[in-house]
Amino acid sequence: MKKFNVPNIYRSSLISAIKERRKQADKLKKDFSPTLLDLGPIQFYLARHFGFCYGVENAIEIAFNTIEQNPDKNIFLLSEMIHNPQVNATLLEKGLRFLQDTKGKELIPLDSLQPDDIVIIPAFGTTLEMEATLRAKGIAVEKYNTTCPFVEKVWNRSAQLAEKGYSIVVHGKPAHEETRATFSHAGANTPTVVVNDMQEAIVLGKYITGETEPEGFYETFKGRYSDGFDVKRDLKRIGVVNQTTQLASDTQAIAEYLRQLMTRHYAAQGLADTDFFADTRDTLCYATNDNQTAALGMLDTPADFAVVIGGYNSSNTTHLVELCEQKLSTYFINSPEKIIDRNTIVHYNFHQHTELTTTGFFPDKSPFKILITSGASCPDALVEAVMEKLASFVNASEAWEQLQLDYAGA
C-alpha cells in the first residue's frame, strides 16, 4: 500500500513500531487481539488496528503539499478536511479557511471566490451540485480533490448498479458530508433513498411490500429521496451501499433484512435474489471494518475501562465508542488535555452531544487494565500522549521510557 508523507507532528515512533511489529507477525491480518503494553501498575491493551487510514493520510498529504506549493494563493477547505480538531486547527493556522461548516452552512460566500483561488475537497467528497458551482467559478475541482478512494468506490458501484436498473438505498447519517455526497452521486444515475438505521430500513421495507400506503413515503423520507422517486416503481430492484464510516455490521444487517424481506415478497414469482437485490458487500471500507473488528477483539480482554480518542464529530470514532460502551465504562476524549488529573476526566457523551466531567475514574487498585483505540482520523501522536499521561499518574514513567527503548529497534 502507498506510503504517504504525513507531518511528523502526527506520527508516533512508538506506535509505528508496534504496528509494524504486529504487521510482520500477522501479514494476513487474521489476529485481532490487542497488543499488551505492561507498565507494572498500569497495563494498556492497544487495539490491533486504529488511527489514520489510507483516505485520511491521502487527504493530509494533498492538503499540506498544496499549502507548500502555493504560498501566494488563497486556499480554502470546502469544509473540515477530516473530523479531527488537531489536524483542522493546524491547517487553519497555516492560513486555510473553511467555506462551509460540516452541515453545509456557508461560512464564506461562494460568490467571493476567484478563478485562481484553490478549493480543497475534503476526504468525505462533495455533491455534484457543489462541484458544478465551483467549476462555474473557474475553480479547478479535480486538482485538489482529496475524496477518499473508498468513498469513490461506493459512488462507482452505485453507477454500475444504476446501469443494471437497480435503485440505491444509502445507509448513512442524512446530515453527514459523506452521505450527502453519496446521495448526490447515486441520485444522479438512479432513484436513491437514505436510511439512517435498521428502524428506518424496516419502515422502508413496508413500502417495498405494500404493507404501508405509498403516499406516506414522501413525508417519512422527506429530503432523503432523489427527484422523481416513485415508491411504487423504484423499490422493486435495490442495492444497499453505505456511508463508509458507519458500523459495517449495521450496514450488513440492513442489507440482509431487506434481501430476506424481498425474497419472501417475491417468492411466488420464482425470482432469483439478483433479480431484485444486488450484492454490495465489497463496498464496505476495509479500514472501518478492520478498526471495528479490532475493537471487538480488544473487548475480549477483561479491563477496568476503555479510552477512545478522536474528534467528537467523527462518525467512525463514535461507532468505536458505541461498541466499547456495550462492554465496559468508556471515555471518549479528543485530546490528552481532557484527562485533568488522576481523579478527573472530561469526556464526550455522543448520545447527549455534550461533554461530561467524571471524577474518581481511576480505579484504586494495582495493576489495572485500560483498553485503548482511536478513530481513523486521529493522529497516533495523540494516542501516545494519552497513554503517557495516564502512566504518569501511577509513577510508571520509568517503565514508559523502557517501553520506548524496547520498541526503538523494531
N, C-alpha and C positions, 0 to 999 in steps of 0.2 A: 504494500500500500504506500502511496506517496507520502513523503516526509515534508512537513510544512515548516516555514521559517516563522515561528511564533516568538514574540519578545520573551527574553529570559525572565522578566518580572512575573510571568505567569507559570513558569516552569518550577519544578522541584527536583533536584538531583536525587534525593532520597526516593521519592515516589516513582520517578522514571526508572531507577534501578530496580525497585520492587516489581514494577510492571514488566520490565524486560526479563527479570528472572522467572516470573510466572509464565511469560510467553514462551521462553525457551523450554520450560518444563512441561508445557501443555500447548503445543503448537496447534492442535485441533480444537482447542477451546471446549474441552469436554468437562473440565473440572471447574465448578462454580463455587467451590468452598472459599472462604475468606483467607487472607494472609494474617497470621498471628504476629503481632509485634509486642513481645513480652518485656515490659519495663519493670517487672517486680511488683510493686504495689498497684500498678495500673496496666491493664492488658487491652491493646487495641486489636480489633478484628476488622481488617480493611477489606472491603468488597473486592471481588475478583476483577470486576470491570466498573469503572466510574470515570468521571471527568470528561475533558474535551473529546468530542467525536470528530470524524472526518469533516463534516459540514461546518462545524464551528471553527476548526483550525483553518480551513479554506477561507472562510469569511474574514477571520482576523488577519491572515496573511495579505489578502487583497486590500483590506482597509488600510493597513499600515504601509504597504507598498504605494498605495495611491497618495497618501499623505506625503511620503518621502519624495515621490516623483513629481508632485505638483505643488511646490511651495508657494506659488503666487496665484493660485486659483481658489475660488470659493468652493468648498467641498461640503456637501450636505449628506446626511443619512436620511433615507426616506422615513425610517423610524428606528427604534433600537436595533443595533447590529445583531445582538443576541440578548437573551434575557439574563444578563449578569451585570450588576451595578458597577463593579470594579472596572470591567472592560469598557463599558459605555462611558464611565467617568473619565477614563484615560483618553478616549477618543475626543471627548468634549474639551478636555484640557489642551489637546493639540489643535483646537480651533474648528473642529467639525460641529455642525449644528443639525438638530433634528427638524425635519419638515413636518412630521406628524407625531402624535403620541401612539401608543400601542393599540388604541381603539380606532385609529384613523382620523382623529380630530386634528385639524390643521393648526400648526404652531407658527409656521412662517408661510405667508401667502405664496401659493404656487405661481401666481402671476408675477411675482418678483424675480423669478428665475430667468437667467440669461443663457443663450446657447452655449457659451463657453464655461458655464458652471458644471460642476461634477455632482451627480447624484448617485450615491451607492445604494443599490437594492440589498436589503438585509437577507440573512440566511433563510428566513421564512418565505421569501419570494414576495410577489405583489400581484395585484389583479391586472387583467388585460386592460381594463379601463385606465388604470394609473399609468401603465406603460404607454398607452396611446397619448395620454395627456402630456407626459414628459417628452415623447418624440415630437409632438406638435410644437413644443418649445425649443426644439433643436438639441435636446439632451441626448447624449449617446448612452442609451439604456444598457445595451449589451456589454459595453466595455467595462463597466463597473458593477456587474451583477454578481452578487455572492450567494445566490439561491443555492441551497443545499442540493447536491446531485440526487439524493434520495427523495427529496420533495419533488424534484423534476421527474423522477421515475414514476411517482404516483400520477403526475399530470400526463405523462406519456402513455401509461397504461390506461388511463381514463379515455384518452383519444382512441386507443386501439379498440377498447370496448365499444366506444361510440360507433366505430366503423362496422361493428358486428350487430348493431341495433340494440345494445344494452343501455338502459338508463343507469345513472350513478347515484348511489347512496353514500354520502360522505359522513363518516363517524368523526366528529370533531366538536370543539367548543365554538359555537357560532361566531363569537366576537374575536376569536384569536386570529392574528395576522395570517398564519399559515392556512387556517380553514377558509378564510375569506379568499385567499389567493387560489386555493384548490377549487373552491366552489366556482370562481370566475373562469378558470381554465377548463374545468369539466363542463360547466354550463354553456360554454361557447360551442360545444360539439354535440351535446346530448342532454336530454332532460335530467336535471340534477336536484337532489334534496339533501339537506343536512340534518342528521340526528345527533343529539348530544350524548345520549346514553341508552342503556337497554330499555328503560321505561318508554322512551320515545320510539325505539325500534318496535316495541310491542304495539304501540299506538299506530305506527305506520303499517304494521302487519295487518291490522284490522281493515285498513283501507285497501290493502292488497287482496284480501279475501272477500271484500264487500260486506264484512260484518258491520262496518260503520259507513253511514251515508257519505258519499264523496264530497259533498259541499263543505263539510266540516274541515276537510284537509286544508283548505286555503286559509282558514283562520288559525288552525292549530300550528301550521308550519309557516305562518306569515313571515315574509322576509328571508325565508330559507329554502325557497324553491325557485328554479330558473324561470325566465319569462316563457309564457306559453305552456307551462306544465299542465298536462291533462291527466288527472288522477286515474281516470278510467282506462286510459291508453298507455301511460308511461310507467306503470308499475308491473307490467307483465313480464318484463325481462330486465333484471338488475344485476349490478356488480357493486360490491362494497369496498370502498377504499377509506383510508384514514388520514387524519392529522397525525403525522409521524411520531409525535411526542405523546400520544395517548397510550394508555395501557394496552399492550399488544393482546393480552388475554381478553380484554373487554371487546376489542375490535373483532377478534376471532369468535367470541361468544355471540356477538350481534350478528355476524355473518352466518354462523351456524344456525342460529334461531330462525333467521329469515329463510335460509335454504330449506330447513326442515318444514317450516310453515308452508312454503310454496310447493314442496314435494307432496305434502298431504293435499294441498289445494288442487294440484294438477294431476293427482293420482289416477283419476278416472279417465284422463285423456291419454294415458300411456306415454307421457313425455319423459325424456331423459333430463337429468339435472341441468345439463349445459344448454337445454332449450330455453330455460328461464333464469338460470343463475350462473354467474361467472366466478371461477376460482381466482381470487386475487391475493392469496396468502403470500405470494412472493413480493408484494409491495410493502410489507412490514419492514420498518427501518431496523437494520442489523444492530446499530448502537443502542437504540431504545430497548430492543429485545434483550441484548446482552446485559445492559445495566439493570434491567428489571429482573432477569433471571439470576444475576449475581446477588441482587438484594435478597431474593428469596433464599438463595444458597447461604447467604450470611445469616439469615434468620433462623437457620437450623442450630446455630450456636447459642446456648443459654447465655444471656447477658443482663446487665443491670439497666442499661438504656441504650438508645441509638442516637447518633447525631447525623443529620443530613444537611449538607451545605450546598447552597445555591441561591439564585435570585428568587425572590418571593413571587414574581410573576412568571416564573419558569414552569411550564406545564409538565415537562418530563421530571423535574425535581419534585414537584408536588405529588406526582404519582409514586415516586420512591418513598416519600413520607407516608403516603396512604398505605403502601404495602407494609412498611415498618411498624406503624402505629397499631396495626391489627395484632401484633405480637407483644409489644412492649412499649414503655414510655419512650417517646421520640421527640427530639428537639430539632426544629427546622430553623437554621440560622443562615445569614448571608455573609457573615464575616467573623473572625475571631474576637473582634471587639464586643460582640454580643455576649460573650462569656465575661461577666463583670469580675467575678472572683469565684473562689471555691463554693460559695454559698448561693450565688445569684446568676441566672442566665436569662437573657431576653430572647424570646423565640417567637416564631410566627405561627399563628393558628389559621391555616388556609380555609377552614370551614367558616370562620367568622371574619376572615380578611382583616385581622388585627394582630399586633404584637402583644405578647403576654410576658409578664415577669414572674419567673418561678424561683422560689428560694428553697434551699435545702435539697438541690437536685443531685449533689454529690453524695453517694452512699457512704455511710460511716463504717467501712469495712476494708479489709485488705487481704488479698488483692480484689479488685473489681474489674468487670469487663464492659467495654464500650464498643458497640458496632459503629463503623464509620463508612459513609458513602457520600457521593456528591452527584449533582446533575451534570448533564452533557455540556453545559456552558460555564461550568465552574472551573477556574484555574487550579491546577494541582498545588500551586504555592499556597492557596488558601487552606487546603486540606492539611498540608504540613503544619501551617501556622496554628490551626485549631488543635491538632494533636500535641504540638509543643507546649501550647498554653495549658492544656489540660494536665500534661505531665508535670508542669512546673508547680502545680498545686499540691502534689504529693511528694515533693522533693526527689523527683525522678530525673532531674536534669543530667546527671552523670550517665545514667542508663540511656537517656536520649542521645547524648553525644556518642556513646559507644555504638548505638544502633546506626548512627550516621556513618561511623567508621566501618562497621560490618558490611554495609551496602556500598561503600565508596568504590570498591573494586568490581562491582557487579557489571 
